[in-house]
Amino acid sequence: MGMTTATQNIAPRGDLAENDQKRLALGYLQDAWAEAVHDGIDGDCLAQTALFLAFAELIATYGEEPTARFADNLSKRIRNGEFSVKLSRQ
């Protein structure tokens, strides 16, 4: 089972298109992040925990080897600026 992005081969749930699901998911995560920061949780701690949970979900969904290949590709994507966005901090 191959994987090139975190959501490849995931069928949209309900009537929502994948992009709409991603937009909603991002909103949920941003709200939870803002609440945690407001409660005093350090951003670095949140980031590391979010990565742990994300990789655990990917492994449960796709398995270890496809997830490892996905992770191998992340350094190139980071260096290409794919994740360099200005996040609004509430």
PDB file with SEQRES, HELIX, SHEET and CRYST1 records, atoms N, CA, C and O in Angstrom:
SEQRES   1 A   90  MET GLY MET THR THR ALA THR GLN ASN ILE ALA PRO ARG          
SEQRES   2 A   90  GLY ASP LEU ALA GLU ASN ASP GLN LYS ARG LEU ALA LEU          
SEQRES   3 A   90  GLY TYR LEU GLN ASP ALA TRP ALA GLU ALA VAL HIS ASP          
SEQRES   4 A   90  GLY ILE ASP GLY ASP CYS LEU ALA GLN THR ALA LEU PHE          
SEQRES   5 A   90  LEU ALA PHE ALA GLU LEU ILE ALA THR TYR GLY GLU GLU          
SEQRES   6 A   90  PRO THR ALA ARG PHE ALA ASP ASN LEU SER LYS ARG ILE          
SEQRES   7 A   90  ARG ASN GLY GLU PHE SER VAL LYS LEU SER ARG GLN              
HELIX    1 AA1 GLU A   18  HIS A   38  1                                  21    
HELIX    2 AA2 GLY A   43  TYR A   62  1                                  20    
HELIX    3 AA3 GLU A   64  ARG A   79  1                                  16    
CRYST1    1.000    1.000    1.000  90.00  90.00  90.00 P 1           1          
ATOM      1  N   MET A   1       0.852  -1.177   0.000  1.00  0.00           N  
ATOM      2  CA  MET A   1       0.000   0.000   0.000  1.00  0.00           C  
ATOM      3  C   MET A   1       0.894   1.236   0.000  1.00  0.00           C  
ATOM      4  O   MET A   1       1.672   1.424   0.935  1.00  0.00           O  
ATOM      5  N   GLY A   2       0.802   2.080  -1.024  1.00  0.00           N  
ATOM      6  CA  GLY A   2       1.649   3.263  -1.121  1.00  0.00           C  
ATOM      7  C   GLY A   2       0.969   4.502  -0.589  1.00  0.00           C  
ATOM      8  O   GLY A   2      -0.251   4.554  -0.436  1.00  0.00           O  
ATOM      9  N   MET A   3       1.802   5.512  -0.309  1.00  0.00           N  
ATOM     10  CA  MET A   3       1.261   6.769   0.208  1.00  0.00           C  
ATOM     11  C   MET A   3       2.218   7.885  -0.169  1.00  0.00           C  
ATOM     12  O   MET A   3       3.415   7.795   0.104  1.00  0.00           O  
ATOM     13  N   THR A   4       1.706   8.932  -0.791  1.00  0.00           N  
ATOM     14  CA  THR A   4       2.552  10.079  -1.101  1.00  0.00           C  
ATOM     15  C   THR A   4       2.152  11.297  -0.304  1.00  0.00           C  
ATOM     16  O   THR A   4       2.988  12.164  -0.046  1.00  0.00           O  
ATOM     17  N   THR A   5       0.905  11.386   0.089  1.00  0.00           N  
ATOM     18  CA  THR A   5       0.466  12.464   0.973  1.00  0.00           C  
ATOM     19  C   THR A   5      -0.311  11.833   2.108  1.00  0.00           C  
ATOM     20  O   THR A   5      -0.720  10.674   2.027  1.00  0.00           O  
ATOM     21  N   ALA A   6      -0.509  12.590   3.151  1.00  0.00           N  
ATOM     22  CA  ALA A   6      -1.168  12.054   4.340  1.00  0.00           C  
ATOM     23  C   ALA A   6      -2.582  11.580   4.056  1.00  0.00           C  
ATOM     24  O   ALA A   6      -3.091  10.717   4.772  1.00  0.00           O  
ATOM     25  N   THR A   7      -3.223  12.113   3.043  1.00  0.00           N  
ATOM     26  CA  THR A   7      -4.624  11.788   2.835  1.00  0.00           C  
ATOM     27  C   THR A   7      -4.887  11.027   1.543  1.00  0.00           C  
ATOM     28  O   THR A   7      -6.046  10.842   1.172  1.00  0.00           O  
ATOM     29  N   GLN A   8      -3.863  10.588   0.861  1.00  0.00           N  
ATOM     30  CA  GLN A   8      -4.088   9.845  -0.370  1.00  0.00           C  
ATOM     31  C   GLN A   8      -4.861   8.576  -0.049  1.00  0.00           C  
ATOM     32  O   GLN A   8      -4.609   7.926   0.966  1.00  0.00           O  
ATOM     33  N   ASN A   9      -5.798   8.227  -0.910  1.00  0.00           N  
ATOM     34  CA  ASN A   9      -6.616   7.022  -0.774  1.00  0.00           C  
ATOM     35  C   ASN A   9      -7.621   7.094   0.361  1.00  0.00           C  
ATOM     36  O   ASN A   9      -8.209   6.070   0.711  1.00  0.00           O  
ATOM     37  N   ILE A  10      -7.842   8.257   0.948  1.00  0.00           N  
ATOM     38  CA  ILE A  10      -8.856   8.375   1.978  1.00  0.00           C  
ATOM     39  C   ILE A  10     -10.109   8.931   1.307  1.00  0.00           C  
ATOM     40  O   ILE A  10     -10.097  10.042   0.777  1.00  0.00           O  
ATOM     41  N   ALA A  11     -11.175   8.163   1.332  1.00  0.00           N  
ATOM     42  CA  ALA A  11     -12.422   8.606   0.715  1.00  0.00           C  
ATOM     43  C   ALA A  11     -13.065   9.668   1.589  1.00  0.00           C  
ATOM     44  O   ALA A  11     -13.104   9.523   2.811  1.00  0.00           O  
ATOM     45  N   PRO A  12     -13.574  10.744   0.975  1.00  0.00           N  
ATOM     46  CA  PRO A  12     -14.270  11.767   1.759  1.00  0.00           C  
ATOM     47  C   PRO A  12     -15.453  11.165   2.495  1.00  0.00           C  
ATOM     48  O   PRO A  12     -16.164  10.319   1.953  1.00  0.00           O  
ATOM     49  N   ARG A  13     -15.664  11.601   3.727  1.00  0.00           N  
ATOM     50  CA  ARG A  13     -16.788  11.119   4.519  1.00  0.00           C  
ATOM     51  C   ARG A  13     -17.996  12.011   4.248  1.00  0.00           C  
ATOM     52  O   ARG A  13     -17.877  13.232   4.149  1.00  0.00           O  
ATOM     53  N   GLY A  14     -19.138  11.386   4.135  1.00  0.00           N  
ATOM     54  CA  GLY A  14     -20.358  12.136   3.913  1.00  0.00           C  
ATOM     55  C   GLY A  14     -20.334  12.830   2.567  1.00  0.00           C  
ATOM     56  O   GLY A  14     -19.808  12.306   1.585  1.00  0.00           O  
ATOM     57  N   ASP A  15     -20.909  14.007   2.539  1.00  0.00           N  
ATOM     58  CA  ASP A  15     -21.002  14.770   1.303  1.00  0.00           C  
ATOM     59  C   ASP A  15     -19.865  15.767   1.139  1.00  0.00           C  
ATOM     60  O   ASP A  15     -19.844  16.513   0.160  1.00  0.00           O  
ATOM     61  N   LEU A  16     -18.921  15.799   2.071  1.00  0.00           N  
ATOM     62  CA  LEU A  16     -17.845  16.778   2.006  1.00  0.00           C  
ATOM     63  C   LEU A  16     -16.728  16.322   1.081  1.00  0.00           C  
ATOM     64  O   LEU A  16     -16.287  15.175   1.132  1.00  0.00           O  
ATOM     65  N   ALA A  17     -16.282  17.240   0.236  1.00  0.00           N  
ATOM     66  CA  ALA A  17     -15.116  16.976  -0.601  1.00  0.00           C  
ATOM     67  C   ALA A  17     -13.875  16.956   0.286  1.00  0.00           C  
ATOM     68  O   ALA A  17     -13.885  17.514   1.384  1.00  0.00           O  
ATOM     69  N   GLU A  18     -12.818  16.323  -0.183  1.00  0.00           N  
ATOM     70  CA  GLU A  18     -11.597  16.207   0.616  1.00  0.00           C  
ATOM     71  C   GLU A  18     -11.053  17.571   1.030  1.00  0.00           C  
ATOM     72  O   GLU A  18     -10.628  17.736   2.173  1.00  0.00           O  
ATOM     73  N   ASN A  19     -11.055  18.555   0.122  1.00  0.00           N  
ATOM     74  CA  ASN A  19     -10.561  19.892   0.475  1.00  0.00           C  
ATOM     75  C   ASN A  19     -11.403  20.528   1.573  1.00  0.00           C  
ATOM     76  O   ASN A  19     -10.871  21.206   2.452  1.00  0.00           O  
ATOM     77  N   ASP A  20     -12.717  20.311   1.523  1.00  0.00           N  
ATOM     78  CA  ASP A  20     -13.591  20.840   2.571  1.00  0.00           C  
ATOM     79  C   ASP A  20     -13.300  20.164   3.912  1.00  0.00           C  
ATOM     80  O   ASP A  20     -13.295  20.814   4.957  1.00  0.00           O  
ATOM     81  N   GLN A  21     -13.056  18.847   3.869  1.00  0.00           N  
ATOM     82  CA  GLN A  21     -12.706  18.124   5.091  1.00  0.00           C  
ATOM     83  C   GLN A  21     -11.396  18.660   5.679  1.00  0.00           C  
ATOM     84  O   GLN A  21     -11.275  18.840   6.891  1.00  0.00           O  
ATOM     85  N   LYS A  22     -10.434  18.907   4.815  1.00  0.00           N  
ATOM     86  CA  LYS A  22      -9.145  19.426   5.283  1.00  0.00           C  
ATOM     87  C   LYS A  22      -9.308  20.806   5.908  1.00  0.00           C  
ATOM     88  O   LYS A  22      -8.713  21.102   6.944  1.00  0.00           O  
ATOM     89  N   ARG A  23     -10.116  21.644   5.271  1.00  0.00           N  
ATOM     90  CA  ARG A  23     -10.353  22.989   5.795  1.00  0.00           C  
ATOM     91  C   ARG A  23     -11.034  22.919   7.164  1.00  0.00           C  
ATOM     92  O   ARG A  23     -10.649  23.639   8.086  1.00  0.00           O  
ATOM     93  N   LEU A  24     -12.037  22.060   7.298  1.00  0.00           N  
ATOM     94  CA  LEU A  24     -12.709  21.885   8.584  1.00  0.00           C  
ATOM     95  C   LEU A  24     -11.766  21.323   9.638  1.00  0.00           C  
ATOM     96  O   LEU A  24     -11.744  21.791  10.777  1.00  0.00           O  
ATOM     97  N   ALA A  25     -10.985  20.313   9.249  1.00  0.00           N  
ATOM     98  CA  ALA A  25     -10.034  19.710  10.187  1.00  0.00           C  
ATOM     99  C   ALA A  25      -9.029  20.746  10.672  1.00  0.00           C  
ATOM    100  O   ALA A  25      -8.710  20.795  11.860  1.00  0.00           O  
ATOM    101  N   LEU A  26      -8.532  21.568   9.762  1.00  0.00           N  
ATOM    102  CA  LEU A  26      -7.584  22.611  10.143  1.00  0.00           C  
ATOM    103  C   LEU A  26      -8.219  23.570  11.142  1.00  0.00           C  
ATOM    104  O   LEU A  26      -7.573  23.972  12.110  1.00  0.00           O  
ATOM    105  N   GLY A  27      -9.465  23.937  10.919  1.00  0.00           N  
ATOM    106  CA  GLY A  27     -10.163  24.814  11.850  1.00  0.00           C  
ATOM    107  C   GLY A  27     -10.283  24.193  13.234  1.00  0.00           C  
ATOM    108  O   GLY A  27     -10.053  24.862  14.241  1.00  0.00           O  
ATOM    109  N   TYR A  28     -10.643  22.916  13.284  1.00  0.00           N  
ATOM    110  CA  TYR A  28     -10.733  22.226  14.570  1.00  0.00           C  
ATOM    111  C   TYR A  28      -9.386  22.216  15.285  1.00  0.00           C  
ATOM    112  O   TYR A  28      -9.300  22.494  16.482  1.00  0.00           O  
ATOM    113  N   LEU A  29      -8.343  21.894  14.537  1.00  0.00           N  
ATOM    114  CA  LEU A  29      -7.006  21.827  15.148  1.00  0.00           C  
ATOM    115  C   LEU A  29      -6.519  23.200  15.588  1.00  0.00           C  
ATOM    116  O   LEU A  29      -5.903  23.323  16.647  1.00  0.00           O  
ATOM    117  N   GLN A  30      -6.782  24.237  14.793  1.00  0.00           N  
ATOM    118  CA  GLN A  30      -6.380  25.587  15.190  1.00  0.00           C  
ATOM    119  C   GLN A  30      -7.110  26.024  16.456  1.00  0.00           C  
ATOM    120  O   GLN A  30      -6.513  26.657  17.326  1.00  0.00           O  
ATOM    121  N   ASP A  31      -8.392  25.692  16.566  1.00  0.00           N  
ATOM    122  CA  ASP A  31      -9.150  26.034  17.772  1.00  0.00           C  
ATOM    123  C   ASP A  31      -8.589  25.314  18.996  1.00  0.00           C  
ATOM    124  O   ASP A  31      -8.403  25.917  20.053  1.00  0.00           O  
ATOM    125  N   ALA A  32      -8.325  24.021  18.842  1.00  0.00           N  
ATOM    126  CA  ALA A  32      -7.779  23.242  19.962  1.00  0.00           C  
ATOM    127  C   ALA A  32      -6.396  23.758  20.348  1.00  0.00           C  
ATOM    128  O   ALA A  32      -6.064  23.830  21.531  1.00  0.00           O  
ATOM    129  N   TRP A  33      -5.595  24.116  19.352  1.00  0.00           N  
ATOM    130  CA  TRP A  33      -4.244  24.640  19.586  1.00  0.00           C  
ATOM    131  C   TRP A  33      -4.325  25.948  20.377  1.00  0.00           C  
ATOM    132  O   TRP A  33      -3.620  26.133  21.369  1.00  0.00           O  
ATOM    133  N   ALA A  34      -5.193  26.847  19.922  1.00  0.00           N  
ATOM    134  CA  ALA A  34      -5.346  28.144  20.590  1.00  0.00           C  
ATOM    135  C   ALA A  34      -5.805  27.959  22.032  1.00  0.00           C  
ATOM    136  O   ALA A  34      -5.333  28.660  22.927  1.00  0.00           O  
ATOM    137  N   GLU A  35      -6.708  27.033  22.260  1.00  0.00           N  
ATOM    138  CA  GLU A  35      -7.192  26.765  23.618  1.00  0.00           C  
ATOM    139  C   GLU A  35      -6.075  26.214  24.500  1.00  0.00           C  
ATOM    140  O   GLU A  35      -5.945  26.607  25.660  1.00  0.00           O  
ATOM    141  N   ALA A  36      -5.275  25.310  23.955  1.00  0.00           N  
ATOM    142  CA  ALA A  36      -4.165  24.741  24.722  1.00  0.00           C  
ATOM    143  C   ALA A  36      -3.125  25.811  25.063  1.00  0.00           C  
ATOM    144  O   ALA A  36      -2.629  25.856  26.188  1.00  0.00           O  
ATOM    145  N   VAL A  37      -2.795  26.668  24.101  1.00  0.00           N  
ATOM    146  CA  VAL A  37      -1.849  27.755  24.358  1.00  0.00           C  
ATOM    147  C   VAL A  37      -2.416  28.694  25.418  1.00  0.00           C  
ATOM    148  O   VAL A  37      -1.698  29.135  26.315  1.00  0.00           O  
ATOM    149  N   HIS A  38      -3.688  28.993  25.310  1.00  0.00           N  
ATOM    150  CA  HIS A  38      -4.352  29.845  26.301  1.00  0.00           C  
ATOM    151  C   HIS A  38      -4.259  29.235  27.699  1.00  0.00           C  
ATOM    152  O   HIS A  38      -4.156  29.953  28.694  1.00  0.00           O  
ATOM    153  N   ASP A  39      -4.295  27.900  27.762  1.00  0.00           N  
ATOM    154  CA  ASP A  39      -4.204  27.187  29.047  1.00  0.00           C  
ATOM    155  C   ASP A  39      -2.762  26.995  29.510  1.00  0.00           C  
ATOM    156  O   ASP A  39      -2.521  26.379  30.549  1.00  0.00           O  
ATOM    157  N   GLY A  40      -1.792  27.525  28.736  1.00  0.00           N  
ATOM    158  CA  GLY A  40      -0.405  27.501  29.166  1.00  0.00           C  
ATOM    159  C   GLY A  40       0.460  26.389  28.597  1.00  0.00           C  
ATOM    160  O   GLY A  40       1.599  26.216  29.030  1.00  0.00           O  
ATOM    161  N   ILE A  41      -0.054  25.634  27.640  1.00  0.00           N  
ATOM    162  CA  ILE A  41       0.741  24.574  27.027  1.00  0.00           C  
ATOM    163  C   ILE A  41       1.687  25.200  26.005  1.00  0.00           C  
ATOM    164  O   ILE A  41       1.264  25.984  25.156  1.00  0.00           O  
ATOM    165  N   ASP A  42       2.961  24.850  26.092  1.00  0.00           N  
ATOM    166  CA  ASP A  42       3.996  25.379  25.200  1.00  0.00           C  
ATOM    167  C   ASP A  42       3.766  24.914  23.759  1.00  0.00           C  
ATOM    168  O   ASP A  42       3.423  23.755  23.524  1.00  0.00           O  
ATOM    169  N   GLY A  43       3.956  25.822  22.800  1.00  0.00           N  
ATOM    170  CA  GLY A  43       3.769  25.518  21.386  1.00  0.00           C  
ATOM    171  C   GLY A  43       4.630  24.374  20.900  1.00  0.00           C  
ATOM    172  O   GLY A  43       4.169  23.555  20.105  1.00  0.00           O  
ATOM    173  N   ASP A  44       5.882  24.293  21.360  1.00  0.00           N  
ATOM    174  CA  ASP A  44       6.769  23.204  20.956  1.00  0.00           C  
ATOM    175  C   ASP A  44       6.235  21.860  21.460  1.00  0.00           C  
ATOM    176  O   ASP A  44       6.293  20.857  20.749  1.00  0.00           O  
ATOM    177  N   CYS A  45       5.719  21.850  22.682  1.00  0.00           N  
ATOM    178  CA  CYS A  45       5.126  20.634  23.235  1.00  0.00           C  
ATOM    179  C   CYS A  45       3.922  20.213  22.401  1.00  0.00           C  
ATOM    180  O   CYS A  45       3.758  19.032  22.093  1.00  0.00           O  
ATOM    181  N   LEU A  46       3.088  21.172  22.039  1.00  0.00           N  
ATOM    182  CA  LEU A  46       1.931  20.886  21.193  1.00  0.00           C  
ATOM    183  C   LEU A  46       2.365  20.323  19.844  1.00  0.00           C  
ATOM    184  O   LEU A  46       1.790  19.346  19.363  1.00  0.00           O  
ATOM    185  N   ALA A  47       3.369  20.932  19.240  1.00  0.00           N  
ATOM    186  CA  ALA A  47       3.831  20.495  17.923  1.00  0.00           C  
ATOM    187  C   ALA A  47       4.349  19.062  17.970  1.00  0.00           C  
ATOM    188  O   ALA A  47       4.008  18.250  17.111  1.00  0.00           O  
ATOM    189  N   GLN A  48       5.163  18.751  18.960  1.00  0.00           N  
ATOM    190  CA  GLN A  48       5.709  17.396  19.058  1.00  0.00           C  
ATOM    191  C   GLN A  48       4.609  16.373  19.330  1.00  0.00           C  
ATOM    192  O   GLN A  48       4.631  15.269  18.784  1.00  0.00           O  
ATOM    193  N   THR A  49       3.654  16.741  20.169  1.00  0.00           N  
ATOM    194  CA  THR A  49       2.545  15.843  20.461  1.00  0.00           C  
ATOM    195  C   THR A  49       1.666  15.647  19.234  1.00  0.00           C  
ATOM    196  O   THR A  49       1.219  14.533  18.959  1.00  0.00           O  
ATOM    197  N   ALA A  50       1.415  16.728  18.495  1.00  0.00           N  
ATOM    198  CA  ALA A  50       0.614  16.631  17.275  1.00  0.00           C  
ATOM    199  C   ALA A  50       1.297  15.728  16.248  1.00  0.00           C  
ATOM    200  O   ALA A  50       0.636  14.927  15.587  1.00  0.00           O  
ATOM    201  N   LEU A  51       2.617  15.856  16.112  1.00  0.00           N  
ATOM    202  CA  LEU A  51       3.343  14.985  15.192  1.00  0.00           C  
ATOM    203  C   LEU A  51       3.248  13.528  15.624  1.00  0.00           C  
ATOM    204  O   LEU A  51       3.036  12.645  14.794  1.00  0.00           O  
ATOM    205  N   PHE A  52       3.403  13.275  16.923  1.00  0.00           N  
ATOM    206  CA  PHE A  52       3.295  11.910  17.429  1.00  0.00           C  
ATOM    207  C   PHE A  52       1.926  11.321  17.085  1.00  0.00           C  
ATOM    208  O   PHE A  52       1.833  10.212  16.560  1.00  0.00           O  
ATOM    209  N   LEU A  53       0.862  12.078  17.389  1.00  0.00           N  
ATOM    210  CA  LEU A  53      -0.483  11.587  17.111  1.00  0.00           C  
ATOM    211  C   LEU A  53      -0.723  11.409  15.614  1.00  0.00           C  
ATOM    212  O   LEU A  53      -1.359  10.442  15.196  1.00  0.00           O  
ATOM    213  N   ALA A  54      -0.218  12.335  14.813  1.00  0.00           N  
ATOM    214  CA  ALA A  54      -0.392  12.237  13.361  1.00  0.00           C  
ATOM    215  C   ALA A  54       0.304  10.988  12.819  1.00  0.00           C  
ATOM    216  O   ALA A  54      -0.278  10.251  12.023  1.00  0.00           O  
ATOM    217  N   PHE A  55       1.541  10.747  13.243  1.00  0.00           N  
ATOM    218  CA  PHE A  55       2.249   9.554  12.771  1.00  0.00           C  
ATOM    219  C   PHE A  55       1.593   8.279  13.279  1.00  0.00           C  
ATOM    220  O   PHE A  55       1.536   7.286  12.553  1.00  0.00           O  
ATOM    221  N   ALA A  56       1.098   8.287  14.505  1.00  0.00           N  
ATOM    222  CA  ALA A  56       0.398   7.112  15.029  1.00  0.00           C  
ATOM    223  C   ALA A  56      -0.839   6.804  14.178  1.00  0.00           C  
ATOM    224  O   ALA A  56      -1.118   5.642  13.884  1.00  0.00           O  
ATOM    225  N   GLU A  57      -1.577   7.845  13.786  1.00  0.00           N  
ATOM    226  CA  GLU A  57      -2.759   7.655  12.935  1.00  0.00           C  
ATOM    227  C   GLU A  57      -2.370   7.153  11.549  1.00  0.00           C  
ATOM    228  O   GLU A  57      -3.017   6.254  11.011  1.00  0.00           O  
ATOM    229  N   LEU A  58      -1.322   7.724  10.972  1.00  0.00           N  
ATOM    230  CA  LEU A  58      -0.869   7.268   9.653  1.00  0.00           C  
ATOM    231  C   LEU A  58      -0.423   5.815   9.695  1.00  0.00           C  
ATOM    232  O   LEU A  58      -0.726   5.050   8.779  1.00  0.00           O  
ATOM    233  N   ILE A  59       0.292   5.425  10.744  1.00  0.00           N  
ATOM    234  CA  ILE A  59       0.733   4.038  10.881  1.00  0.00           C  
ATOM    235  C   ILE A  59      -0.468   3.112  11.035  1.00  0.00           C  
ATOM    236  O   ILE A  59      -0.502   2.037  10.435  1.00  0.00           O  
ATOM    237  N   ALA A  60      -1.455   3.519  11.835  1.00  0.00           N  
ATOM    238  CA  ALA A  60      -2.653   2.696  12.001  1.00  0.00           C  
ATOM    239  C   ALA A  60      -3.414   2.551  10.679  1.00  0.00           C  
ATOM    240  O   ALA A  60      -4.017   1.511  10.416  1.00  0.00           O  
ATOM    241  N   THR A  61      -3.380   3.599   9.854  1.00  0.00           N  
ATOM    242  CA  THR A  61      -4.112   3.587   8.597  1.00  0.00           C  
ATOM    243  C   THR A  61      -3.348   2.887   7.475  1.00  0.00           C  
ATOM    244  O   THR A  61      -3.918   2.071   6.750  1.00  0.00           O  
ATOM    245  N   TYR A  62      -2.063   3.200   7.330  1.00  0.00           N  
ATOM    246  CA  TYR A  62      -1.287   2.732   6.179  1.00  0.00           C  
ATOM    247  C   TYR A  62      -0.220   1.697   6.511  1.00  0.00           C  
ATOM    248  O   TYR A  62       0.220   0.964   5.625  1.00  0.00           O  
ATOM    249  N   GLY A  63       0.200   1.624   7.757  1.00  0.00           N  
ATOM    250  CA  GLY A  63       1.286   0.733   8.145  1.00  0.00           C  
ATOM    251  C   GLY A  63       2.590   1.492   8.311  1.00  0.00           C  
ATOM    252  O   GLY A  63       2.710   2.653   7.919  1.00  0.00           O  
ATOM    253  N   GLU A  64       3.554   0.818   8.893  1.00  0.00           N  
ATOM    254  CA  GLU A  64       4.828   1.471   9.213  1.00  0.00           C  
ATOM    255  C   GLU A  64       5.659   1.830   7.990  1.00  0.00           C  
ATOM    256  O   GLU A  64       6.177   2.944   7.913  1.00  0.00           O  
ATOM    257  N   GLU A  65       5.798   0.928   7.043  1.00  0.00           N  
ATOM    258  CA  GLU A  65       6.680   1.203   5.899  1.00  0.00           C  
ATOM    259  C   GLU A  65       6.171   2.352   5.023  1.00  0.00           C  
ATOM    260  O   GLU A  65       6.958   3.241   4.698  1.00  0.00           O  
ATOM    261  N   PRO A  66       4.900   2.377   4.629  1.00  0.00           N  
ATOM    262  CA  PRO A  66       4.420   3.532   3.850  1.00  0.00           C  
ATOM    263  C   PRO A  66       4.551   4.844   4.623  1.00  0.00           C  
ATOM    264  O   PRO A  66       4.876   5.880   4.042  1.00  0.00           O  
ATOM    265  N   THR A  67       4.300   4.801   5.916  1.00  0.00           N  
ATOM    266  CA  THR A  67       4.436   6.013   6.730  1.00  0.00           C  
ATOM    267  C   THR A  67       5.890   6.446   6.811  1.00  0.00           C  
ATOM    268  O   THR A  67       6.181   7.641   6.779  1.00  0.00           O  
ATOM    269  N   ALA A  68       6.806   5.491   6.917  1.00  0.00           N  
ATOM    270  CA  ALA A  68       8.236   5.822   6.941  1.00  0.00           C  
ATOM    271  C   ALA A  68       8.664   6.463   5.620  1.00  0.00           C  
ATOM    272  O   ALA A  68       9.450   7.411   5.614  1.00  0.00           O  
ATOM    273  N   ARG A  69       8.146   5.945   4.500  1.00  0.00           N  
ATOM    274  CA  ARG A  69       8.474   6.561   3.199  1.00  0.00           C  
ATOM    275  C   ARG A  69       7.917   7.980   3.122  1.00  0.00           C  
ATOM    276  O   ARG A  69       8.578   8.880   2.604  1.00  0.00           O  
ATOM    277  N   PHE A  70       6.704   8.182   3.636  1.00  0.00           N  
ATOM    278  CA  PHE A  70       6.118   9.522   3.683  1.00  0.00           C  
ATOM    279  C   PHE A  70       7.011  10.443   4.521  1.00  0.00           C  
ATOM    280  O   PHE A  70       7.294  11.569   4.113  1.00  0.00           O  
ATOM    281  N   ALA A  71       7.453   9.969   5.685  1.00  0.00           N  
ATOM    282  CA  ALA A  71       8.307  10.772   6.568  1.00  0.00           C  
ATOM    283  C   ALA A  71       9.651  11.073   5.907  1.00  0.00           C  
ATOM    284  O   ALA A  71      10.191  12.167   6.073  1.00  0.00           O  
ATOM    285  N   ASP A  72      10.194  10.113   5.160  1.00  0.00           N  
ATOM    286  CA  ASP A  72      11.462  10.341   4.456  1.00  0.00           C  
ATOM    287  C   ASP A  72      11.366  11.535   3.517  1.00  0.00           C  
ATOM    288  O   ASP A  72      12.354  12.239   3.306  1.00  0.00           O  
ATOM    289  N   ASN A  73      10.202  11.766   2.959  1.00  0.00           N  
ATOM    290  CA  ASN A  73       9.982  12.850   2.001  1.00  0.00           C  
ATOM    291  C   ASN A  73       9.789  14.205   2.681  1.00  0.00           C  
ATOM    292  O   ASN A  73       9.863  15.238   2.017  1.00  0.00           O  
ATOM    293  N   LEU A  74       9.547  14.218   3.973  1.00  0.00           N  
ATOM    294  CA  LEU A  74       9.229  15.473   4.655  1.00  0.00           C  
ATOM    295  C   LEU A  74      10.380  16.469   4.663  1.00  0.00           C  
ATOM    296  O   LEU A  74      10.144  17.672   4.555  1.00  0.00           O  
ATOM    297  N   SER A  75      11.622  16.001   4.789  1.00  0.00           N  
ATOM    298  CA  SER A  75      12.740  16.949   4.848  1.00  0.00           C  
ATOM    299  C   SER A  75      12.824  17.786   3.571  1.00  0.00           C  
ATOM    300  O   SER A  75      13.080  18.988   3.633  1.00  0.00           O  
ATOM    301  N   LYS A  76      12.611  17.160   2.427  1.00  0.00           N  
ATOM    302  CA  LYS A  76      12.634  17.897   1.160  1.00  0.00           C  
ATOM    303  C   LYS A  76      11.486  18.912   1.122  1.00  0.00           C  
ATOM    304  O   LYS A  76      11.674  20.049   0.689  1.00  0.00           O  
ATOM    305  N   ARG A  77      10.318  18.503   1.569  1.00  0.00           N  
ATOM    306  CA  ARG A  77       9.158  19.397   1.558  1.00  0.00           C  
ATOM    307  C   ARG A  77       9.364  20.572   2.516  1.00  0.00           C  
ATOM    308  O   ARG A  77       8.968  21.696   2.208  1.00  0.00           O  
ATOM    309  N   ILE A  78       9.974  20.321   3.663  1.00  0.00           N  
ATOM    310  CA  ILE A  78      10.270  21.393   4.619  1.00  0.00           C  
ATOM    311  C   ILE A  78      11.253  22.374   4.007  1.00  0.00           C  
ATOM    312  O   ILE A  78      11.052  23.587   4.067  1.00  0.00           O  
ATOM    313  N   ARG A  79      12.325  21.841   3.414  1.00  0.00           N  
ATOM    314  CA  ARG A  79      13.334  22.709   2.786  1.00  0.00           C  
ATOM    315  C   ARG A  79      12.769  23.505   1.620  1.00  0.00           C  
ATOM    316  O   ARG A  79      13.258  24.594   1.321  1.00  0.00           O  
ATOM    317  N   ASN A  80      11.749  22.978   0.961  1.00  0.00           N  
ATOM    318  CA  ASN A  80      11.106  23.688  -0.149  1.00  0.00           C  
ATOM    319  C   ASN A  80      10.077  24.709   0.329  1.00  0.00           C  
ATOM    320  O   ASN A  80       9.421  25.357  -0.486  1.00  0.00           O  
ATOM    321  N   GLY A  81       9.934  24.854   1.634  1.00  0.00           N  
ATOM    322  CA  GLY A  81       9.053  25.874   2.183  1.00  0.00           C  
ATOM    323  C   GLY A  81       7.583  25.499   2.229  1.00  0.00           C  
ATOM    324  O   GLY A  81       6.734  26.358   2.462  1.00  0.00           O  
ATOM    325  N   GLU A  82       7.273  24.238   2.013  1.00  0.00           N  
ATOM    326  CA  GLU A  82       5.886  23.812   1.944  1.00  0.00           C  
ATOM    327  C   GLU A  82       5.116  24.037   3.255  1.00  0.00           C  
ATOM    328  O   GLU A  82       3.894  24.181   3.242  1.00  0.00           O  
ATOM    329  N   PHE A  83       5.826  24.067   4.366  1.00  0.00           N  
ATOM    330  CA  PHE A  83       5.173  24.232   5.666  1.00  0.00           C  
ATOM    331  C   PHE A  83       5.471  25.591   6.293  1.00  0.00           C  
ATOM    332  O   PHE A  83       5.108  25.833   7.444  1.00  0.00           O  
ATOM    333  N   SER A  84       6.118  26.463   5.561  1.00  0.00           N  
ATOM    334  CA  SER A  84       6.471  27.788   6.071  1.00  0.00           C  
ATOM    335  C   SER A  84       5.330  28.756   5.820  1.00  0.00           C  
ATOM    336  O   SER A  84       5.344  29.539   4.870  1.00  0.00           O  
ATOM    337  N   VAL A  85       4.355  28.681   6.690  1.00  0.00           N  
ATOM    338  CA  VAL A  85       3.194  29.573   6.596  1.00  0.00           C  
ATOM    339  C   VAL A  85       3.107  30.336   7.899  1.00  0.00           C  
ATOM    340  O   VAL A  85       3.527  29.863   8.955  1.00  0.00           O  
ATOM    341  N   LYS A  86       2.559  31.511   7.797  1.00  0.00           N  
ATOM    342  CA  LYS A  86       2.365  32.309   9.004  1.00  0.00           C  
ATOM    343  C   LYS A  86       1.043  31.874   9.633  1.00  0.00           C  
ATOM    344  O   LYS A  86      -0.032  32.084   9.072  1.00  0.00           O  
ATOM    345  N   LEU A  87       1.151  31.263  10.810  1.00  0.00           N  
ATOM    346  CA  LEU A  87      -0.038  30.841  11.531  1.00  0.00           C  
ATOM    347  C   LEU A  87      -0.526  31.962  12.403  1.00  0.00           C  
ATOM    348  O   LEU A  87       0.266  32.640  13.057  1.00  0.00           O  
ATOM    349  N   SER A  88      -1.834  32.164  12.418  1.00  0.00           N  
ATOM    350  CA  SER A  88      -2.360  33.197  13.309  1.00  0.00           C  
ATOM    351  C   SER A  88      -2.346  32.661  14.725  1.00  0.00           C  
ATOM    352  O   SER A  88      -2.812  31.552  14.987  1.00  0.00           O  
ATOM    353  N   ARG A  89      -1.819  33.437  15.612  1.00  0.00           N  
ATOM    354  CA  ARG A  89      -1.751  33.077  17.036  1.00  0.00           C  
ATOM    355  C   ARG A  89      -2.820  33.853  17.761  1.00  0.00           C  
ATOM    356  O   ARG A  89      -2.848  35.082  17.700  1.00  0.00           O  
ATOM    357  N   GLN A  90      -3.700  33.151  18.445  1.00  0.00           N  
ATOM    358  CA  GLN A  90      -4.784  33.831  19.153  1.00  0.00           C  
ATOM    359  C   GLN A  90      -4.425  34.004  20.600  1.00  0.00           C  
ATOM    360  O   GLN A  90      -5.210  34.557  21.370  1.00  0.00           O  
TER     361      GLN A  90                                                      
END                                                                             
